[in-house]
Amino acid sequence: MSRYRDPLTKDLFSWQPPKVGVGYSDDVIGRGRLDNRIARLIAQALRDARDDGLSRADVARRMTGFLGRTISEAMLNKWSSEGSEDHRIPLDAFIGLVHATEVRDLLGFVPGEFGLTVIESEYAELIEERLLDDHIEELQARKQALAARRKIRR
């Protein structure tokens, strides 16, 4: 006998915390040489943009407008190909790609190479507040320890 489930009642176990860090997971980027990982990253961002209705030609057009120089669809194809060793994306074009596609997950790659995480700015104050709370707790514990030592000496 199947149980009737009320569609208006929320499932308490389906909640997922919001994504705080920006970036693709390791299974998207993969392993191997740095240039291959960058190509896979660009290819994934272009697929994500396509899923949002933005073709490579549209991305190239937006990048051209943003950078003030011509970016062709063929350039995007080469930058996203692991087999194209002579064509690597320049930093300004990488920034233009993020701007054109609005795929912020691209931004997490470079800091991730150094063990850092890019977070949405809305979480920065929350993190700072938590760090201040931790510092206050540490100071209070030190103050209590000093007071306890002072009482022992009396």
Backbone as CSV, one residue per row, in Angstrom:
resi,resn,N_x,N_y,N_z,CA_x,CA_y,CA_z,C_x,C_y,C_z
1,MET,0.843,-1.168,0.000,0.000,0.000,0.000,0.898,1.243,0.000
2,SER,0.740,2.081,-1.020,1.551,3.294,-1.081,0.905,4.391,-0.244
3,ARG,1.769,5.207,0.298,1.285,6.299,1.140,1.076,7.542,0.274
4,TYR,0.041,8.277,0.578,-0.235,9.521,-0.134,0.683,10.600,0.420
5,ARG,1.354,11.337,-0.455,2.252,12.404,-0.037,1.638,13.729,-0.426
6,ASP,1.507,14.593,0.545,0.973,15.927,0.311,2.017,16.745,-0.453
7,PRO,1.722,17.215,-1.666,2.713,17.963,-2.448,3.007,19.355,-1.878
8,LEU,2.178,19.828,-0.975,2.404,21.150,-0.389,3.310,21.099,0.849
9,THR,3.545,19.922,1.362,4.400,19.770,2.528,5.845,19.633,2.067
10,LYS,6.721,20.452,2.639,8.123,20.419,2.250,8.823,19.230,2.892
11,ASP,9.748,18.669,2.137,10.550,17.555,2.622,11.724,18.127,3.412
12,LEU,11.781,17.833,4.701,12.828,18.375,5.562,14.209,17.842,5.199
13,PHE,14.277,16.681,4.586,15.559,16.081,4.260,16.082,16.493,2.888
14,SER,15.306,17.233,2.129,15.734,17.635,0.793,16.521,18.948,0.807
15,TRP,16.612,19.607,1.950,17.311,20.890,2.024,18.800,20.702,1.789
16,GLN,19.364,21.562,0.983,20.798,21.587,0.735,21.300,22.975,1.105
17,PRO,22.459,23.069,1.750,22.983,24.393,2.078,23.344,25.142,0.798
18,PRO,23.291,26.471,0.830,23.662,27.225,-0.364,25.143,27.043,-0.674
19,LYS,25.473,27.140,-1.935,26.866,27.024,-2.360,27.572,28.329,-2.009
20,VAL,28.549,28.244,-1.147,29.252,29.435,-0.671,30.446,29.737,-1.568
21,GLY,31.231,28.717,-1.873,32.411,28.908,-2.703,32.071,28.897,-4.174
22,VAL,32.873,29.614,-4.950,32.691,29.689,-6.391,33.745,28.817,-7.051
23,GLY,33.334,27.956,-7.959,34.294,27.140,-8.688,33.686,25.819,-9.107
24,TYR,34.361,25.188,-10.055,33.960,23.861,-10.506,34.605,22.816,-9.613
25,SER,33.973,21.674,-9.517,34.524,20.589,-8.711,35.692,19.939,-9.445
26,ASP,36.467,19.164,-8.710,37.628,18.494,-9.288,37.250,17.505,-10.388
27,ASP,36.065,16.928,-10.305,35.675,15.980,-11.351,35.396,16.687,-12.674
28,VAL,35.115,17.980,-12.663,34.939,18.742,-13.909,36.305,19.117,-14.471
29,ILE,37.176,19.615,-13.615,38.491,20.084,-14.050,39.408,18.905,-14.364
30,GLY,39.331,17.874,-13.550,40.139,16.688,-13.775,41.584,16.872,-13.355
31,ARG,42.392,15.975,-13.853,43.819,15.973,-13.537,44.621,16.181,-14.799
32,GLY,45.913,16.220,-14.627,46.794,16.339,-15.781,47.471,17.683,-15.826
33,ARG,47.975,17.981,-16.993,48.715,19.237,-17.181,47.795,20.433,-16.992
34,LEU,48.384,21.524,-16.565,47.639,22.745,-16.295,46.888,23.234,-17.532
35,ASP,47.545,23.234,-18.685,46.873,23.725,-19.895,45.671,22.865,-20.265
36,ASN,45.737,21.547,-20.013,44.591,20.680,-20.286,43.445,20.964,-19.322
37,ARG,43.774,21.208,-18.067,42.725,21.507,-17.088,42.047,22.837,-17.419
38,ILE,42.822,23.803,-17.876,42.240,25.093,-18.264,41.320,24.910,-19.469
39,ALA,41.742,24.116,-20.441,40.902,23.849,-21.621,39.591,23.188,-21.209
40,ARG,39.656,22.204,-20.284,38.428,21.541,-19.812,37.532,22.534,-19.080
41,LEU,38.133,23.417,-18.320,37.387,24.444,-17.587,36.636,25.365,-18.556
42,ILE,37.327,25.807,-19.584,36.713,26.691,-20.586,35.609,25.945,-21.326
43,ALA,35.865,24.700,-21.688,34.849,23.903,-22.393,33.600,23.749,-21.533
44,GLN,33.779,23.504,-20.237,32.626,23.358,-19.340,31.858,24.670,-19.229
45,ALA,32.570,25.775,-19.119,31.906,27.082,-19.029,31.111,27.366,-20.312
46,LEU,31.654,27.002,-21.449,30.934,27.211,-22.717,29.705,26.303,-22.804
47,ARG,29.809,25.085,-22.264,28.630,24.201,-22.225,27.568,24.781,-21.287
48,ASP,28.010,25.294,-20.142,27.060,25.903,-19.204,26.371,27.113,-19.838
49,ALA,27.139,27.915,-20.565,26.563,29.072,-21.251,25.570,28.615,-22.321
50,ARG,25.916,27.536,-23.037,25.012,26.992,-24.063,23.702,26.522,-23.428
51,ASP,23.823,25.886,-22.254,22.623,25.432,-21.549,21.736,26.605,-21.141
52,ASP,22.350,27.777,-20.973,21.592,28.989,-20.647,21.164,29.756,-21.898
53,GLY,21.344,29.145,-23.078,20.874,29.752,-24.321,21.876,30.654,-25.015
54,LEU,23.142,30.535,-24.672,24.177,31.397,-25.241,25.114,30.544,-26.103
55,SER,25.102,30.778,-27.407,25.964,30.005,-28.303,27.399,30.512,-28.230
56,ARG,28.315,29.751,-28.799,29.723,30.192,-28.820,29.869,31.477,-29.634
57,ALA,29.085,31.609,-30.686,29.129,32.841,-31.483,28.674,34.027,-30.636
58,ASP,27.646,33.828,-29.814,27.182,34.889,-28.916,28.260,35.257,-27.904
59,VAL,28.921,34.236,-27.354,29.994,34.472,-26.386,31.122,35.253,-27.048
60,ALA,31.514,34.850,-28.253,32.583,35.550,-28.980,32.204,37.005,-29.234
61,ARG,30.956,37.239,-29.594,30.488,38.605,-29.851,30.538,39.449,-28.577
62,ARG,30.102,38.876,-27.466,30.125,39.594,-26.187,31.563,39.879,-25.739
63,MET,32.432,38.895,-25.928,33.830,39.090,-25.552,34.472,40.180,-26.404
64,THR,34.158,40.195,-27.693,34.676,41.221,-28.591,34.256,42.605,-28.106
65,GLY,32.996,42.745,-27.739,32.514,44.028,-27.232,33.165,44.426,-25.920
66,PHE,33.371,43.472,-25.050,33.965,43.749,-23.737,35.444,44.096,-23.857
67,LEU,36.180,43.335,-24.682,37.625,43.509,-24.774,38.047,44.590,-25.767
68,GLY,37.160,44.920,-26.707,37.521,45.914,-27.713,38.466,45.364,-28.774
69,ARG,38.522,44.069,-28.901,39.291,43.415,-29.965,38.517,42.183,-30.410
70,THR,38.827,41.713,-31.583,38.052,40.625,-32.165,38.368,39.290,-31.494
71,ILE,37.315,38.641,-31.055,37.384,37.268,-30.553,36.461,36.454,-31.444
72,SER,37.011,35.413,-32.048,36.198,34.603,-32.962,35.757,33.311,-32.274
73,GLU,34.770,32.700,-32.880,34.295,31.404,-32.389,35.411,30.368,-32.503
74,ALA,36.242,30.483,-33.549,37.367,29.561,-33.732,38.366,29.687,-32.582
75,MET,38.566,30.901,-32.092,39.460,31.092,-30.950,38.903,30.387,-29.716
76,LEU,37.605,30.514,-29.503,36.974,29.827,-28.371,37.146,28.315,-28.502
77,ASN,36.990,27.816,-29.725,37.149,26.382,-29.965,38.573,25.920,-29.640
78,LYS,39.562,26.719,-30.023,40.952,26.351,-29.748,41.267,26.437,-28.256
79,TRP,40.767,27.465,-27.590,41.025,27.618,-26.155,40.391,26.487,-25.350
80,SER,39.301,25.939,-25.860,38.599,24.877,-25.133,39.018,23.479,-25.571
81,SER,39.993,23.386,-26.463,40.457,22.088,-26.960,41.761,21.697,-26.266
82,GLU,41.769,20.499,-25.693,42.982,20.010,-25.050,44.067,19.699,-26.071
83,GLY,43.690,19.447,-27.299,44.653,19.109,-28.342,45.341,20.316,-28.953
84,SER,44.845,21.503,-28.701,45.419,22.714,-29.279,46.456,23.290,-28.324
85,GLU,47.699,22.852,-28.493,48.750,23.238,-27.548,49.266,24.652,-27.784
86,ASP,49.122,25.172,-28.990,49.674,26.491,-29.297,48.738,27.635,-28.946
87,HIS,47.535,27.321,-28.543,46.558,28.368,-28.285,46.069,28.277,-26.845
88,ARG,46.552,29.202,-26.043,46.112,29.282,-24.653,45.437,30.627,-24.449
89,ILE,44.441,30.635,-23.589,43.660,31.846,-23.387,44.468,32.881,-22.594
90,PRO,44.565,34.115,-23.084,45.228,35.175,-22.326,44.355,35.598,-21.130
91,LEU,44.966,36.216,-20.148,44.250,36.602,-18.936,43.101,37.558,-19.234
92,ASP,43.325,38.545,-20.097,42.241,39.488,-20.390,41.069,38.781,-21.076
93,ALA,41.381,37.803,-21.919,40.316,37.051,-22.581,39.577,36.160,-21.582
94,PHE,40.312,35.620,-20.592,39.676,34.821,-19.552,38.675,35.682,-18.775
95,ILE,39.073,36.902,-18.446,38.166,37.836,-17.761,36.979,38.158,-18.658
96,GLY,37.250,38.362,-19.941,36.178,38.608,-20.901,35.227,37.423,-21.013
97,LEU,35.766,36.214,-20.917,34.933,35.017,-20.963,33.997,34.961,-19.763
98,VAL,34.528,35.262,-18.586,33.685,35.296,-17.384,32.602,36.348,-17.547
99,HIS,32.974,37.509,-18.045,32.010,38.592,-18.241,30.951,38.208,-19.270
100,ALA,31.369,37.604,-20.363,30.445,37.264,-21.453,29.490,36.140,-21.081
101,THR,30.005,35.130,-20.395,29.182,33.962,-20.086,28.453,34.086,-18.752
102,GLU,28.952,34.950,-17.888,28.443,35.104,-16.520,28.566,33.801,-15.730
103,VAL,29.547,32.970,-16.114,29.827,31.721,-15.416,30.884,32.029,-14.353
104,ARG,30.428,32.317,-13.160,31.333,32.698,-12.074,32.175,31.539,-11.569
105,ASP,31.752,30.337,-11.862,32.535,29.186,-11.411,33.933,29.187,-12.011
106,LEU,34.131,29.883,-13.111,35.473,30.023,-13.687,36.431,30.704,-12.713
107,LEU,35.900,31.608,-11.904,36.741,32.409,-11.018,37.396,31.608,-9.901
108,GLY,36.882,30.449,-9.599,37.434,29.664,-8.513,38.669,28.871,-8.877
109,PHE,38.988,28.755,-10.158,40.075,27.877,-10.583,41.444,28.364,-10.115
110,VAL,41.809,29.578,-10.443,43.155,30.066,-10.126,43.391,30.089,-8.616
111,PRO,42.504,30.684,-7.807,42.734,30.621,-6.359,42.764,29.190,-5.824
112,GLY,41.968,28.303,-6.424,41.949,26.910,-6.003,43.289,26.225,-6.186
113,GLU,44.071,26.680,-7.150,45.407,26.131,-7.366,46.338,26.444,-6.197
114,PHE,45.969,27.425,-5.377,46.792,27.833,-4.242,46.124,27.546,-2.905
115,GLY,45.091,26.698,-2.940,44.410,26.326,-1.709,43.478,27.389,-1.173
116,LEU,43.075,28.323,-2.015,42.178,29.400,-1.613,40.797,29.181,-2.218
117,THR,39.815,29.866,-1.660,38.445,29.746,-2.129,37.870,31.122,-2.413
118,VAL,37.165,31.244,-3.508,36.441,32.468,-3.835,35.031,32.315,-3.275
119,ILE,34.581,33.320,-2.538,33.232,33.268,-1.972,32.411,34.427,-2.501
120,GLU,31.113,34.254,-2.459,30.212,35.351,-2.811,30.395,36.453,-1.763
121,SER,30.353,37.700,-2.174,30.618,38.805,-1.255,29.609,38.875,-0.113
122,GLU,28.415,38.344,-0.324,27.406,38.377,0.734,27.816,37.545,1.946
123,TYR,28.747,36.584,1.749,29.188,35.736,2.853,30.422,36.300,3.562
124,ALA,31.085,37.268,2.990,32.317,37.809,3.572,32.067,38.392,4.962
125,GLU,31.017,39.178,5.117,30.722,39.770,6.424,30.334,38.708,7.447
126,LEU,29.630,37.693,6.995,29.254,36.598,7.884,30.496,35.868,8.404
127,ILE,31.454,35.644,7.520,32.700,34.984,7.912,33.496,35.876,8.853
128,GLU,33.583,37.163,8.531,34.299,38.090,9.411,33.644,38.142,10.786
129,GLU,32.315,38.161,10.823,31.597,38.177,12.098,31.918,36.926,12.913
130,ARG,31.955,35.777,12.251,32.271,34.530,12.958,33.703,34.541,13.479
131,LEU,34.628,35.085,12.704,36.017,35.195,13.161,36.125,36.122,14.369
132,LEU,35.366,37.210,14.345,35.351,38.121,15.503,34.765,37.432,16.732
133,ASP,33.690,36.658,16.551,33.108,35.896,17.667,34.133,34.934,18.259
134,ASP,34.872,34.243,17.385,35.906,33.320,17.862,36.976,34.062,18.649
135,HIS,37.368,35.230,18.159,38.395,36.030,18.844,37.889,36.509,20.202
136,ILE,36.649,36.944,20.259,36.056,37.391,21.523,36.010,36.235,22.519
137,GLU,35.621,35.054,22.063,35.593,33.879,22.942,36.988,33.566,23.471
138,GLU,37.989,33.684,22.620,39.372,33.435,23.039,39.808,34.449,24.090
139,LEU,39.477,35.724,23.866,39.828,36.767,24.846,39.114,36.545,26.170
140,GLN,37.845,36.161,26.117,37.103,35.891,27.352,37.705,34.711,28.105
141,ALA,38.131,33.684,27.389,38.755,32.528,28.041,40.070,32.927,28.693
142,ARG,40.858,33.752,28.021,42.115,34.235,28.610,41.853,35.082,29.841
143,LYS,40.825,35.925,29.766,40.462,36.783,30.902,40.039,35.922,32.095
144,GLN,39.233,34.891,31.847,38.792,33.994,32.921,39.973,33.232,33.524
145,ALA,40.926,32.828,32.686,42.106,32.123,33.185,42.935,33.032,34.084
146,LEU,43.082,34.299,33.676,43.818,35.262,34.513,43.101,35.499,35.832
147,ALA,41.797,35.628,35.789,41.016,35.849,37.012,41.134,34.637,37.936
148,ALA,41.125,33.440,37.372,41.242,32.226,38.191,42.618,32.155,38.846
149,ARG,43.677,32.511,38.117,45.020,32.512,38.707,45.136,33.552,39.813
150,ARG,44.503,34.677,39.606,44.530,35.740,40.610,43.825,35.270,41.891
151,LYS,42.716,34.558,41.764,41.972,34.056,42.923,42.799,33.012,43.668
152,ILE,43.559,32.197,42.945,44.377,31.152,43.571,45.455,31.778,44.437
153,ARG,46.010,32.889,43.979,47.100,33.552,44.715,46.619,34.210,45.998
154,ARG,45.357,34.474,46.165,44.840,35.166,47.363,44.816,34.298,48.558
